[in-house]
């Protein structure tokens, strides 16, 4: 199945910013993994989870909820 997004201009800006933030976080996590030689999912999560949240103002609302931008966090 393919889904085509048709965002408004404002939504497109927000989507692009979100994707950039995810890309930056992914690159940072990857660099930490190689730096610390931590490659297991659980071990890597323990190593970087709180830092990723703090850096990006994110929180995880539940087991399967995904990353969500914290509206109360200012940076």
Predicted model as a PDB file, atoms N, CA, C, CB and O in Angstrom, pLDDT in the B-factor column:
MODEL        1                                                                  
ATOM      1  N   UNK A   1       0.836  -1.158   0.000  1.00 92.00           N  
ATOM      2  CA  UNK A   1       0.000   0.000   0.000  1.00 92.00           C  
ATOM      3  C   UNK A   1       0.891   1.234   0.000  1.00 92.00           C  
ATOM      4  CB  UNK A   1      -0.956  -0.010   1.202  1.00 92.00           C  
ATOM      5  O   UNK A   1       1.895   1.275   0.711  1.00 92.00           O  
ATOM      6  N   UNK A   2       0.542   2.211  -0.768  1.00 93.00           N  
ATOM      7  CA  UNK A   2       1.242   3.484  -0.775  1.00 93.00           C  
ATOM      8  C   UNK A   2       0.275   4.566  -0.336  1.00 93.00           C  
ATOM      9  CB  UNK A   2       1.832   3.797  -2.175  1.00 93.00           C  
ATOM     10  O   UNK A   2      -0.917   4.526  -0.639  1.00 93.00           O  
ATOM     11  N   UNK A   3       0.815   5.525   0.381  1.00 92.00           N  
ATOM     12  CA  UNK A   3       0.018   6.648   0.843  1.00 92.00           C  
ATOM     13  C   UNK A   3       0.690   7.911   0.351  1.00 92.00           C  
ATOM     14  CB  UNK A   3      -0.137   6.650   2.398  1.00 92.00           C  
ATOM     15  O   UNK A   3       1.901   8.069   0.509  1.00 92.00           O  
ATOM     16  N   UNK A   4      -0.060   8.798  -0.234  1.00 92.00           N  
ATOM     17  CA  UNK A   4       0.493  10.056  -0.706  1.00 92.00           C  
ATOM     18  C   UNK A   4       0.041  11.164   0.235  1.00 92.00           C  
ATOM     19  CB  UNK A   4       0.056  10.351  -2.172  1.00 92.00           C  
ATOM     20  O   UNK A   4      -1.152  11.382   0.446  1.00 92.00           O  
ATOM     21  N   UNK A   5       1.022  11.854   0.791  1.00 89.00           N  
ATOM     22  CA  UNK A   5       0.707  12.978   1.671  1.00 89.00           C  
ATOM     23  C   UNK A   5       0.496  14.233   0.836  1.00 89.00           C  
ATOM     24  CB  UNK A   5       1.832  13.200   2.714  1.00 89.00           C  
ATOM     25  O   UNK A   5       1.260  14.520  -0.085  1.00 89.00           O  
ATOM     26  N   UNK A   6      -0.526  14.955   1.165  1.00 95.00           N  
ATOM     27  CA  UNK A   6      -0.809  16.233   0.504  1.00 95.00           C  
ATOM     28  C   UNK A   6      -0.926  17.315   1.573  1.00 95.00           C  
ATOM     29  CB  UNK A   6      -2.120  16.152  -0.359  1.00 95.00           C  
ATOM     30  O   UNK A   6      -2.012  17.831   1.834  1.00 95.00           O  
ATOM     31  N   UNK A   7       0.207  17.651   2.186  1.00 94.00           N  
ATOM     32  CA  UNK A   7       0.163  18.622   3.286  1.00 94.00           C  
ATOM     33  C   UNK A   7      -0.063  20.042   2.783  1.00 94.00           C  
ATOM     34  CB  UNK A   7       1.455  18.564   4.090  1.00 94.00           C  
ATOM     35  O   UNK A   7       0.273  20.388   1.651  1.00 94.00           O  
ATOM     36  N   UNK A   8      -0.639  20.844   3.656  1.00 95.00           N  
ATOM     37  CA  UNK A   8      -0.718  22.275   3.378  1.00 95.00           C  
ATOM     38  C   UNK A   8       0.697  22.820   3.454  1.00 95.00           C  
ATOM     39  CB  UNK A   8      -1.680  23.020   4.386  1.00 95.00           C  
ATOM     40  O   UNK A   8       1.584  22.130   3.955  1.00 95.00           O  
ATOM     41  N   UNK A   9       0.940  24.028   2.976  1.00 95.00           N  
ATOM     42  CA  UNK A   9       2.300  24.589   3.090  1.00 95.00           C  
ATOM     43  C   UNK A   9       2.810  24.608   4.537  1.00 95.00           C  
ATOM     44  CB  UNK A   9       2.325  26.010   2.524  1.00 95.00           C  
ATOM     45  O   UNK A   9       3.985  24.335   4.781  1.00 95.00           O  
ATOM     46  N   UNK A  10       1.940  24.925   5.488  1.00 94.00           N  
ATOM     47  CA  UNK A  10       2.349  24.968   6.894  1.00 94.00           C  
ATOM     48  C   UNK A  10       2.680  23.562   7.404  1.00 94.00           C  
ATOM     49  CB  UNK A  10       1.237  25.604   7.760  1.00 94.00           C  
ATOM     50  O   UNK A  10       3.650  23.376   8.138  1.00 94.00           O  
ATOM     51  N   UNK A  11       1.877  22.586   7.013  1.00 93.00           N  
ATOM     52  CA  UNK A  11       2.135  21.211   7.413  1.00 93.00           C  
ATOM     53  C   UNK A  11       3.423  20.689   6.779  1.00 93.00           C  
ATOM     54  CB  UNK A  11       0.955  20.317   7.031  1.00 93.00           C  
ATOM     55  O   UNK A  11       4.159  19.925   7.403  1.00 93.00           O  
ATOM     56  N   UNK A  12       3.691  21.093   5.559  1.00 93.00           N  
ATOM     57  CA  UNK A  12       4.907  20.666   4.871  1.00 93.00           C  
ATOM     58  C   UNK A  12       6.143  21.174   5.613  1.00 93.00           C  
ATOM     59  CB  UNK A  12       4.911  21.170   3.410  1.00 93.00           C  
ATOM     60  O   UNK A  12       7.133  20.454   5.749  1.00 93.00           O  
ATOM     61  N   UNK A  13       6.080  22.406   6.087  1.00 94.00           N  
ATOM     62  CA  UNK A  13       7.200  22.977   6.846  1.00 94.00           C  
ATOM     63  C   UNK A  13       7.400  22.186   8.139  1.00 94.00           C  
ATOM     64  CB  UNK A  13       6.948  24.485   7.161  1.00 94.00           C  
ATOM     65  O   UNK A  13       8.529  21.842   8.491  1.00 94.00           O  
ATOM     66  N   UNK A  14       6.308  21.899   8.841  1.00 91.00           N  
ATOM     67  CA  UNK A  14       6.400  21.148  10.095  1.00 91.00           C  
ATOM     68  C   UNK A  14       6.901  19.728   9.839  1.00 91.00           C  
ATOM     69  CB  UNK A  14       5.031  21.109  10.802  1.00 91.00           C  
ATOM     70  O   UNK A  14       7.718  19.214  10.603  1.00 91.00           O  
ATOM     71  N   UNK A  15       6.425  19.098   8.783  1.00 91.00           N  
ATOM     72  CA  UNK A  15       6.859  17.747   8.443  1.00 91.00           C  
ATOM     73  C   UNK A  15       8.345  17.716   8.110  1.00 91.00           C  
ATOM     74  CB  UNK A  15       6.046  17.206   7.267  1.00 91.00           C  
ATOM     75  O   UNK A  15       9.067  16.825   8.557  1.00 91.00           O  
ATOM     76  N   UNK A  16       8.792  18.672   7.340  1.00 92.00           N  
ATOM     77  CA  UNK A  16      10.212  18.732   6.988  1.00 92.00           C  
ATOM     78  C   UNK A  16      11.072  18.943   8.230  1.00 92.00           C  
ATOM     79  CB  UNK A  16      10.467  19.858   5.972  1.00 92.00           C  
ATOM     80  O   UNK A  16      12.124  18.318   8.366  1.00 92.00           O  
ATOM     81  N   UNK A  17      10.638  19.813   9.136  1.00 90.00           N  
ATOM     82  CA  UNK A  17      11.393  20.053  10.368  1.00 90.00           C  
ATOM     83  C   UNK A  17      11.441  18.787  11.220  1.00 90.00           C  
ATOM     84  CB  UNK A  17      10.767  21.215  11.172  1.00 90.00           C  
ATOM     85  O   UNK A  17      12.472  18.473  11.816  1.00 90.00           O  
ATOM     86  N   UNK A  18      10.331  18.066  11.275  1.00 87.00           N  
ATOM     87  CA  UNK A  18      10.277  16.827  12.045  1.00 87.00           C  
ATOM     88  C   UNK A  18      11.217  15.781  11.457  1.00 87.00           C  
ATOM     89  CB  UNK A  18       8.844  16.285  12.088  1.00 87.00           C  
ATOM     90  O   UNK A  18      11.937  15.100  12.186  1.00 87.00           O  
ATOM     91  N   UNK A  19      11.202  15.664  10.144  1.00 89.00           N  
ATOM     92  CA  UNK A  19      12.087  14.691   9.491  1.00 89.00           C  
ATOM     93  C   UNK A  19      13.552  15.050   9.678  1.00 89.00           C  
ATOM     94  CB  UNK A  19      11.767  14.598   8.002  1.00 89.00           C  
ATOM     95  O   UNK A  19      14.390  14.166   9.858  1.00 89.00           O  
ATOM     96  N   UNK A  20      13.870  16.338   9.638  1.00 90.00           N  
ATOM     97  CA  UNK A  20      15.260  16.764   9.891  1.00 90.00           C  
ATOM     98  C   UNK A  20      15.682  16.404  11.308  1.00 90.00           C  
ATOM     99  CB  UNK A  20      15.416  18.285   9.664  1.00 90.00           C  
ATOM    100  O   UNK A  20      16.788  15.912  11.528  1.00 90.00           O  
ATOM    101  N   UNK A  21      14.790  16.655  12.272  1.00 86.00           N  
ATOM    102  CA  UNK A  21      15.091  16.357  13.667  1.00 86.00           C  
ATOM    103  C   UNK A  21      15.311  14.858  13.847  1.00 86.00           C  
ATOM    104  CB  UNK A  21      13.956  16.850  14.587  1.00 86.00           C  
ATOM    105  O   UNK A  21      16.241  14.447  14.541  1.00 86.00           O  
ATOM    106  N   UNK A  22      14.467  14.043  13.228  1.00 86.00           N  
ATOM    107  CA  UNK A  22      14.621  12.583  13.319  1.00 86.00           C  
ATOM    108  C   UNK A  22      15.933  12.135  12.686  1.00 86.00           C  
ATOM    109  CB  UNK A  22      13.437  11.870  12.637  1.00 86.00           C  
ATOM    110  O   UNK A  22      16.622  11.265  13.219  1.00 86.00           O  
ATOM    111  N   UNK A  23      16.272  12.729  11.555  1.00 90.00           N  
ATOM    112  CA  UNK A  23      17.511  12.388  10.869  1.00 90.00           C  
ATOM    113  C   UNK A  23      18.723  12.749  11.729  1.00 90.00           C  
ATOM    114  CB  UNK A  23      17.586  13.104   9.513  1.00 90.00           C  
ATOM    115  O   UNK A  23      19.664  11.964  11.844  1.00 90.00           O  
ATOM    116  N   UNK A  24      18.695  13.927  12.324  1.00 88.00           N  
ATOM    117  CA  UNK A  24      19.800  14.351  13.194  1.00 88.00           C  
ATOM    118  C   UNK A  24      19.921  13.426  14.404  1.00 88.00           C  
ATOM    119  CB  UNK A  24      19.594  15.809  13.659  1.00 88.00           C  
ATOM    120  O   UNK A  24      21.026  13.039  14.784  1.00 88.00           O  
ATOM    121  N   UNK A  25      18.784  13.073  15.008  1.00 87.00           N  
ATOM    122  CA  UNK A  25      18.803  12.184  16.171  1.00 87.00           C  
ATOM    123  C   UNK A  25      19.354  10.812  15.789  1.00 87.00           C  
ATOM    124  CB  UNK A  25      17.390  12.043  16.768  1.00 87.00           C  
ATOM    125  O   UNK A  25      20.133  10.218  16.534  1.00 87.00           O  
ATOM    126  N   UNK A  26      18.943  10.316  14.625  1.00 89.00           N  
ATOM    127  CA  UNK A  26      19.412   9.019  14.159  1.00 89.00           C  
ATOM    128  C   UNK A  26      20.918   9.026  13.929  1.00 89.00           C  
ATOM    129  CB  UNK A  26      18.688   8.625  12.878  1.00 89.00           C  
ATOM    130  O   UNK A  26      21.613   8.079  14.298  1.00 89.00           O  
ATOM    131  N   UNK A  27      21.412  10.081  13.328  1.00 91.00           N  
ATOM    132  CA  UNK A  27      22.869  10.181  13.104  1.00 91.00           C  
ATOM    133  C   UNK A  27      23.621  10.233  14.425  1.00 91.00           C  
ATOM    134  CB  UNK A  27      23.205  11.430  12.264  1.00 91.00           C  
ATOM    135  O   UNK A  27      24.668   9.604  14.579  1.00 91.00           O  
ATOM    136  N   UNK A  28      23.077  10.991  15.383  1.00 90.00           N  
ATOM    137  CA  UNK A  28      23.732  11.119  16.675  1.00 90.00           C  
ATOM    138  C   UNK A  28      23.749   9.770  17.385  1.00 90.00           C  
ATOM    139  CB  UNK A  28      23.026  12.180  17.542  1.00 90.00           C  
ATOM    140  O   UNK A  28      24.781   9.369  17.923  1.00 90.00           O  
ATOM    141  N   UNK A  29      22.613   9.061  17.393  1.00 90.00           N  
ATOM    142  CA  UNK A  29      22.539   7.751  18.039  1.00 90.00           C  
ATOM    143  C   UNK A  29      23.527   6.790  17.389  1.00 90.00           C  
ATOM    144  CB  UNK A  29      21.104   7.181  17.962  1.00 90.00           C  
ATOM    145  O   UNK A  29      24.195   6.019  18.078  1.00 90.00           O  
ATOM    146  N   UNK A  30      23.619   6.837  16.073  1.00 92.00           N  
ATOM    147  CA  UNK A  30      24.561   5.974  15.366  1.00 92.00           C  
ATOM    148  C   UNK A  30      25.997   6.267  15.788  1.00 92.00           C  
ATOM    149  CB  UNK A  30      24.410   6.149  13.852  1.00 92.00           C  
ATOM    150  O   UNK A  30      26.782   5.346  16.014  1.00 92.00           O  
ATOM    151  N   UNK A  31      26.336   7.538  15.892  1.00 92.00           N  
ATOM    152  CA  UNK A  31      27.704   7.892  16.288  1.00 92.00           C  
ATOM    153  C   UNK A  31      28.000   7.445  17.711  1.00 92.00           C  
ATOM    154  CB  UNK A  31      27.925   9.402  16.162  1.00 92.00           C  
ATOM    155  O   UNK A  31      29.104   6.985  18.001  1.00 92.00           O  
ATOM    156  N   UNK A  32      27.018   7.576  18.602  1.00 90.00           N  
ATOM    157  CA  UNK A  32      27.195   7.118  19.980  1.00 90.00           C  
ATOM    158  C   UNK A  32      27.373   5.602  20.011  1.00 90.00           C  
ATOM    159  CB  UNK A  32      25.990   7.537  20.854  1.00 90.00           C  
ATOM    160  O   UNK A  32      28.217   5.089  20.746  1.00 90.00           O  
ATOM    161  N   UNK A  33      26.579   4.887  19.217  1.00 93.00           N  
ATOM    162  CA  UNK A  33      26.674   3.428  19.188  1.00 93.00           C  
ATOM    163  C   UNK A  33      28.081   2.984  18.799  1.00 93.00           C  
ATOM    164  CB  UNK A  33      25.643   2.841  18.210  1.00 93.00           C  
ATOM    165  O   UNK A  33      28.655   2.101  19.436  1.00 93.00           O  
ATOM    166  N   UNK A  34      28.632   3.591  17.761  1.00 94.00           N  
ATOM    167  CA  UNK A  34      29.967   3.201  17.322  1.00 94.00           C  
ATOM    168  C   UNK A  34      31.043   3.665  18.295  1.00 94.00           C  
ATOM    169  CB  UNK A  34      30.247   3.760  15.941  1.00 94.00           C  
ATOM    170  O   UNK A  34      32.015   2.953  18.545  1.00 94.00           O  
ATOM    171  N   UNK A  35      30.863   4.862  18.841  1.00 94.00           N  
ATOM    172  CA  UNK A  35      31.823   5.400  19.806  1.00 94.00           C  
ATOM    173  C   UNK A  35      31.920   4.501  21.046  1.00 94.00           C  
ATOM    174  CB  UNK A  35      31.420   6.830  20.217  1.00 94.00           C  
ATOM    175  O   UNK A  35      33.014   4.193  21.520  1.00 94.00           O  
ATOM    176  N   UNK A  36      30.761   4.088  21.559  1.00 93.00           N  
ATOM    177  CA  UNK A  36      30.705   3.300  22.789  1.00 93.00           C  
ATOM    178  C   UNK A  36      30.664   1.790  22.533  1.00 93.00           C  
ATOM    179  CB  UNK A  36      29.497   3.707  23.595  1.00 93.00           C  
ATOM    180  O   UNK A  36      30.669   0.993  23.471  1.00 93.00           O  
ATOM    181  N   UNK A  37      30.625   1.411  21.255  1.00 94.00           N  
ATOM    182  CA  UNK A  37      30.542  -0.001  20.880  1.00 94.00           C  
ATOM    183  C   UNK A  37      29.331  -0.681  21.539  1.00 94.00           C  
ATOM    184  CB  UNK A  37      31.840  -0.732  21.274  1.00 94.00           C  
ATOM    185  O   UNK A  37      29.437  -1.768  22.107  1.00 94.00           O  
ATOM    186  N   UNK A  38      28.185  -0.008  21.443  1.00 92.00           N  
ATOM    187  CA  UNK A  38      26.924  -0.504  21.982  1.00 92.00           C  
ATOM    188  C   UNK A  38      25.989  -0.701  20.802  1.00 92.00           C  
ATOM    189  CB  UNK A  38      26.311   0.481  23.053  1.00 92.00           C  
ATOM    190  O   UNK A  38      25.598   0.267  20.151  1.00 92.00           O  
ATOM    191  N   UNK A  39      25.622  -1.956  20.519  1.00 90.00           N  
ATOM    192  CA  UNK A  39      24.850  -2.224  19.313  1.00 90.00           C  
ATOM    193  C   UNK A  39      23.522  -2.935  19.543  1.00 90.00           C  
ATOM    194  CB  UNK A  39      25.665  -3.029  18.391  1.00 90.00           C  
ATOM    195  O   UNK A  39      22.672  -2.936  18.652  1.00 90.00           O  
ATOM    196  N   UNK A  40      23.323  -3.528  20.688  1.00 92.00           N  
ATOM    197  CA  UNK A  40      22.043  -4.180  20.971  1.00 92.00           C  
ATOM    198  C   UNK A  40      20.949  -3.140  21.163  1.00 92.00           C  
ATOM    199  CB  UNK A  40      22.153  -5.076  22.218  1.00 92.00           C  
ATOM    200  O   UNK A  40      21.201  -2.065  21.708  1.00 92.00           O  
ATOM    201  N   UNK A  41      19.729  -3.453  20.718  1.00 91.00           N  
ATOM    202  CA  UNK A  41      18.628  -2.494  20.811  1.00 91.00           C  
ATOM    203  C   UNK A  41      18.412  -2.014  22.248  1.00 91.00           C  
ATOM    204  CB  UNK A  41      17.341  -3.119  20.275  1.00 91.00           C  
ATOM    205  O   UNK A  41      18.338  -0.812  22.506  1.00 91.00           O  
ATOM    206  N   UNK A  42      18.314  -2.951  23.163  1.00 92.00           N  
ATOM    207  CA  UNK A  42      18.055  -2.600  24.559  1.00 92.00           C  
ATOM    208  C   UNK A  42      19.220  -1.809  25.151  1.00 92.00           C  
ATOM    209  CB  UNK A  42      17.800  -3.866  25.388  1.00 92.00           C  
ATOM    210  O   UNK A  42      19.008  -0.801  25.824  1.00 92.00           O  
ATOM    211  N   UNK A  43      20.440  -2.261  24.904  1.00 92.00           N  
ATOM    212  CA  UNK A  43      21.624  -1.578  25.438  1.00 92.00           C  
ATOM    213  C   UNK A  43      21.750  -0.168  24.879  1.00 92.00           C  
ATOM    214  CB  UNK A  43      22.890  -2.378  25.121  1.00 92.00           C  
ATOM    215  O   UNK A  43      22.081   0.772  25.602  1.00 92.00           O  
ATOM    216  N   UNK A  44      21.484  -0.032  23.589  1.00 91.00           N  
ATOM    217  CA  UNK A  44      21.582   1.281  22.958  1.00 91.00           C  
ATOM    218  C   UNK A  44      20.484   2.211  23.479  1.00 91.00           C  
ATOM    219  CB  UNK A  44      21.490   1.151  21.425  1.00 91.00           C  
ATOM    220  O   UNK A  44      20.724   3.396  23.711  1.00 91.00           O  
ATOM    221  N   UNK A  45      19.295   1.672  23.659  1.00 90.00           N  
ATOM    222  CA  UNK A  45      18.206   2.485  24.198  1.00 90.00           C  
ATOM    223  C   UNK A  45      18.563   3.012  25.581  1.00 90.00           C  
ATOM    224  CB  UNK A  45      16.904   1.674  24.259  1.00 90.00           C  
ATOM    225  O   UNK A  45      18.353   4.188  25.879  1.00 90.00           O  
ATOM    226  N   UNK A  46      19.103   2.139  26.422  1.00 90.00           N  
ATOM    227  CA  UNK A  46      19.516   2.552  27.763  1.00 90.00           C  
ATOM    228  C   UNK A  46      20.596   3.638  27.675  1.00 90.00           C  
ATOM    229  CB  UNK A  46      20.037   1.335  28.570  1.00 90.00           C  
ATOM    230  O   UNK A  46      20.600   4.580  28.468  1.00 90.00           O  
ATOM    231  N   UNK A  47      21.497   3.503  26.719  1.00 89.00           N  
ATOM    232  CA  UNK A  47      22.622   4.435  26.592  1.00 89.00           C  
ATOM    233  C   UNK A  47      22.213   5.818  26.110  1.00 89.00           C  
ATOM    234  CB  UNK A  47      23.642   3.870  25.653  1.00 89.00           C  
ATOM    235  O   UNK A  47      22.830   6.808  26.502  1.00 89.00           O  
ATOM    236  N   UNK A  48      21.182   5.911  25.265  1.00 90.00           N  
ATOM    237  CA  UNK A  48      20.908   7.210  24.613  1.00 90.00           C  
ATOM    238  C   UNK A  48      19.502   7.766  24.827  1.00 90.00           C  
ATOM    239  CB  UNK A  48      21.140   7.080  23.152  1.00 90.00           C  
ATOM    240  O   UNK A  48      19.254   8.926  24.499  1.00 90.00           O  
ATOM    241  N   UNK A  49      18.594   6.990  25.354  1.00 86.00           N  
ATOM    242  CA  UNK A  49      17.186   7.377  25.419  1.00 86.00           C  
ATOM    243  C   UNK A  49      16.969   8.743  26.070  1.00 86.00           C  
ATOM    244  CB  UNK A  49      16.409   6.331  26.176  1.00 86.00           C  
ATOM    245  O   UNK A  49      16.346   9.624  25.476  1.00 86.00           O  
ATOM    246  N   UNK A  50      17.476   8.918  27.279  1.00 85.00           N  
ATOM    247  CA  UNK A  50      17.242  10.179  27.991  1.00 85.00           C  
ATOM    248  C   UNK A  50      17.906  11.366  27.304  1.00 85.00           C  
ATOM    249  CB  UNK A  50      17.747  10.071  29.415  1.00 85.00           C  
ATOM    250  O   UNK A  50      17.354  12.466  27.298  1.00 85.00           O  
ATOM    251  N   UNK A  51      19.080  11.155  26.728  1.00 85.00           N  
ATOM    252  CA  UNK A  51      19.764  12.242  26.028  1.00 85.00           C  
ATOM    253  C   UNK A  51      18.996  12.669  24.781  1.00 85.00           C  
ATOM    254  CB  UNK A  51      21.184  11.818  25.649  1.00 85.00           C  
ATOM    255  O   UNK A  51      18.876  13.863  24.507  1.00 85.00           O  
ATOM    256  N   UNK A  52      18.479  11.709  24.031  1.00 83.00           N  
ATOM    257  CA  UNK A  52      17.697  12.038  22.833  1.00 83.00           C  
ATOM    258  C   UNK A  52      16.454  12.818  23.232  1.00 83.00           C  
ATOM    259  CB  UNK A  52      17.305  10.754  22.052  1.00 83.00           C  
ATOM    260  O   UNK A  52      16.103  13.803  22.583  1.00 83.00           O  
ATOM    261  N   UNK A  53      15.789  12.387  24.287  1.00 80.00           N  
ATOM    262  CA  UNK A  53      14.605  13.105  24.761  1.00 80.00           C  
ATOM    263  C   UNK A  53      14.962  14.535  25.140  1.00 80.00           C  
ATOM    264  CB  UNK A  53      13.976  12.379  25.962  1.00 80.00           C  
ATOM    265  O   UNK A  53      14.267  15.472  24.748  1.00 80.00           O  
ATOM    266  N   UNK A  54      16.032  14.707  25.894  1.00 79.00           N  
ATOM    267  CA  UNK A  54      16.414  16.031  26.372  1.00 79.00           C  
ATOM    268  C   UNK A  54      16.848  16.940  25.227  1.00 79.00           C  
ATOM    269  CB  UNK A  54      17.533  15.917  27.394  1.00 79.00           C  
ATOM    270  O   UNK A  54      16.489  18.117  25.196  1.00 79.00           O  
ATOM    271  N   UNK A  55      17.614  16.401  24.296  1.00 76.00           N  
ATOM    272  CA  UNK A  55      18.119  17.197  23.187  1.00 76.00           C  
ATOM    273  C   UNK A  55      16.985  17.668  22.278  1.00 76.00           C  
ATOM    274  CB  UNK A  55      19.136  16.393  22.384  1.00 76.00           C  
ATOM    275  O   UNK A  55      16.987  18.816  21.832  1.00 76.00           O  
ATOM    276  N   UNK A  56      16.035  16.809  22.005  1.00 69.00           N  
ATOM    277  CA  UNK A  56      14.993  17.108  21.036  1.00 69.00           C  
ATOM    278  C   UNK A  56      13.663  17.502  21.648  1.00 69.00           C  
ATOM    279  CB  UNK A  56      14.790  15.943  20.162  1.00 69.00           C  
ATOM    280  O   UNK A  56      12.712  17.778  20.916  1.00 69.00           O  
ATOM    281  N   UNK A  57      13.568  17.537  22.963  1.00 69.00           N  
ATOM    282  CA  UNK A  57      12.316  17.896  23.597  1.00 69.00           C  
ATOM    283  C   UNK A  57      11.226  16.885  23.290  1.00 69.00           C  
ATOM    284  CB  UNK A  57      11.885  19.273  23.156  1.00 69.00           C  
ATOM    285  O   UNK A  57      10.078  17.254  23.041  1.00 69.00           O  
ATOM    286  N   UNK A  58      11.584  15.617  23.307  1.00 62.00           N  
ATOM    287  CA  UNK A  58      10.640  14.559  22.956  1.00 62.00           C  
ATOM    288  C   UNK A  58      10.242  13.762  24.180  1.00 62.00           C  
ATOM    289  CB  UNK A  58      11.235  13.634  21.901  1.00 62.00           C  
ATOM    290  O   UNK A  58      10.960  13.714  25.178  1.00 62.00           O  
ATOM    291  N   UNK A  59       9.107  13.153  24.081  1.00 56.00           N  
ATOM    292  CA  UNK A  59       8.725  12.183  25.082  1.00 56.00           C  
ATOM    293  C   UNK A  59       8.047  11.023  24.381  1.00 56.00           C  
ATOM    294  CB  UNK A  59       7.802  12.811  26.154  1.00 56.00           C  
ATOM    295  O   UNK A  59       7.578  11.156  23.251  1.00 56.00           O  
ATOM    296  N   UNK A  60       7.998   9.901  25.045  1.00 51.00           N  
ATOM    297  CA  UNK A  60       7.409   8.688  24.474  1.00 51.00           C  
ATOM    298  C   UNK A  60       6.166   8.381  25.293  1.00 51.00           C  
ATOM    299  CB  UNK A  60       8.426   7.471  24.479  1.00 51.00           C  
ATOM    300  O   UNK A  60       6.279   7.962  26.445  1.00 51.00           O  
ATOM    301  N   UNK A  61       4.977   8.580  24.719  1.00 51.00           N  
ATOM    302  CA  UNK A  61       3.755   8.463  25.503  1.00 51.00           C  
ATOM    303  C   UNK A  61       3.353   7.040  25.874  1.00 51.00           C  
ATOM    304  CB  UNK A  61       2.654   9.085  24.763  1.00 51.00           C  
ATOM    305  O   UNK A  61       2.501   6.865  26.745  1.00 51.00           O  
ATOM    306  N   UNK A  62       3.919   6.038  25.260  1.00 50.00           N  
ATOM    307  CA  UNK A  62       3.539   4.670  25.598  1.00 50.00           C  
ATOM    308  C   UNK A  62       4.342   3.674  24.803  1.00 50.00           C  
ATOM    309  CB  UNK A  62       2.060   4.449  25.357  1.00 50.00           C  
ATOM    310  O   UNK A  62       5.179   4.053  23.984  1.00 50.00           O  
ATOM    311  N   UNK A  63       4.097   2.415  25.037  1.00 40.00           N  
ATOM    312  CA  UNK A  63       4.871   1.363  24.384  1.00 40.00           C  
ATOM    313  C   UNK A  63       4.888   1.481  22.870  1.00 40.00           C  
ATOM    314  CB  UNK A  63       4.329   0.026  24.768  1.00 40.00           C  
ATOM    315  O   UNK A  63       5.945   1.328  22.259  1.00 40.00           O  
ATOM    316  N   UNK A  64       3.754   1.747  22.252  1.00 46.00           N  
ATOM    317  CA  UNK A  64       3.678   1.740  20.804  1.00 46.00           C  
ATOM    318  C   UNK A  64       3.273   3.103  20.248  1.00 46.00           C  
ATOM    319  CB  UNK A  64       2.702   0.682  20.344  1.00 46.00           C  
ATOM    320  O   UNK A  64       2.875   3.206  19.088  1.00 46.00           O  
ATOM    321  N   UNK A  65       3.372   4.145  21.067  1.00 47.00           N  
ATOM    322  CA  UNK A  65       2.904   5.452  20.651  1.00 47.00           C  
ATOM    323  C   UNK A  65       3.850   6.209  19.743  1.00 47.00           C  
ATOM    324  CB  UNK A  65       2.634   6.262  21.832  1.00 47.00           C  
ATOM    325  O   UNK A  65       3.427   7.155  19.079  1.00 47.00           O  
ATOM    326  N   UNK A  66       5.115   5.826  19.691  1.00 50.00           N  
ATOM    327  CA  UNK A  66       6.077   6.539  18.865  1.00 50.00           C  
ATOM    328  C   UNK A  66       6.568   7.806  19.546  1.00 50.00           C  
ATOM    329  CB  UNK A  66       5.464   6.877  17.521  1.00 50.00           C  
ATOM    330  O   UNK A  66       6.064   8.198  20.598  1.00 50.00           O  
ATOM    331  N   UNK A  67       7.540   8.426  18.940  1.00 47.00           N  
ATOM    332  CA  UNK A  67       8.066   9.681  19.480  1.00 47.00           C  
ATOM    333  C   UNK A  67       7.107  10.796  19.161  1.00 47.00           C  
ATOM    334  CB  UNK A  67       9.468   9.994  18.916  1.00 47.00           C  
ATOM    335  O   UNK A  67       6.581  10.868  18.050  1.00 47.00           O  
ATOM    336  N   UNK A  68       6.874  11.667  20.117  1.00 49.00           N  
ATOM    337  CA  UNK A  68       5.962  12.784  19.942  1.00 49.00           C  
ATOM    338  C   UNK A  68       6.633  14.036  20.478  1.00 49.00           C  
ATOM    339  CB  UNK A  68       4.604  12.524  20.654  1.00 49.00           C  
ATOM    340  O   UNK A  68       7.299  13.997  21.513  1.00 49.00           O  
ATOM    341  N   UNK A  69       6.458  15.132  19.784  1.00 49.00           N  
ATOM    342  CA  UNK A  69       7.029  16.404  20.218  1.00 49.00           C  
ATOM    343  C   UNK A  69       6.330  16.853  21.483  1.00 49.00           C  
ATOM    344  CB  UNK A  69       6.908  17.482  19.112  1.00 49.00           C  
ATOM    345  O   UNK A  69       5.102  16.916  21.524  1.00 49.00           O  
ATOM    346  N   UNK A  70       7.086  17.163  22.503  1.00 46.00           N  
ATOM    347  CA  UNK A  70       6.510  17.630  23.765  1.00 46.00           C  
ATOM    348  C   UNK A  70       6.103  19.089  23.622  1.00 46.00           C  
ATOM    349  CB  UNK A  70       7.515  17.453  24.938  1.00 46.00           C  
ATOM    350  O   UNK A  70       6.939  19.937  23.310  1.00 46.00           O  
ATOM    351  N   UNK A  71       4.848  19.384  23.844  1.00 42.00           N  
ATOM    352  CA  UNK A  71       4.373  20.756  23.673  1.00 42.00           C  
ATOM    353  C   UNK A  71       4.749  21.622  24.863  1.00 42.00           C  
ATOM    354  CB  UNK A  71       2.860  20.775  23.472  1.00 42.00           C  
ATOM    355  O   UNK A  71       4.813  22.845  24.741  1.00 42.00           O  
ATOM    356  N   UNK A  72       4.998  21.011  26.004  1.00 38.00           N  
ATOM    357  CA  UNK A  72       5.327  21.778  27.196  1.00 38.00           C  
ATOM    358  C   UNK A  72       6.822  22.054  27.321  1.00 38.00           C  
ATOM    359  CB  UNK A  72       4.842  21.050  28.419  1.00 38.00           C  
ATOM    360  O   UNK A  72       7.232  22.799  28.212  1.00 38.00           O  
ATOM    361  N   UNK A  73       7.626  21.487  26.471  1.00 38.00           N  
ATOM    362  CA  UNK A  73       9.079  21.625  26.564  1.00 38.00           C  
ATOM    363  C   UNK A  73       9.535  22.818  25.724  1.00 38.00           C  
ATOM    364  CB  UNK A  73       9.790  20.323  26.096  1.00 38.00           C  
ATOM    365  O   UNK A  73       9.159  22.937  24.558  1.00 38.00           O  
ATOM    366  N   UNK A  74      10.319  23.676  26.297  1.00 38.00           N  
ATOM    367  CA  UNK A  74      10.861  24.787  25.501  1.00 38.00           C  
ATOM    368  C   UNK A  74      12.356  24.680  25.456  1.00 38.00           C  
ATOM    369  CB  UNK A  74      10.438  26.156  26.074  1.00 38.00           C  
ATOM    370  O   UNK A  74      13.007  24.368  26.454  1.00 38.00           O  
ATOM    371  N   UNK A  75      12.899  24.942  24.283  1.00 36.00           N  
ATOM    372  CA  UNK A  75      14.349  24.867  24.111  1.00 36.00           C  
ATOM    373  C   UNK A  75      14.796  25.992  23.241  1.00 36.00           C  
ATOM    374  CB  UNK A  75      14.781  23.527  23.513  1.00 36.00           C  
ATOM    375  O   UNK A  75      15.989  26.122  22.964  1.00 36.00           O  
TER     376      UNK A  75                                                      
ENDMDL                                                                          
END                                                                             
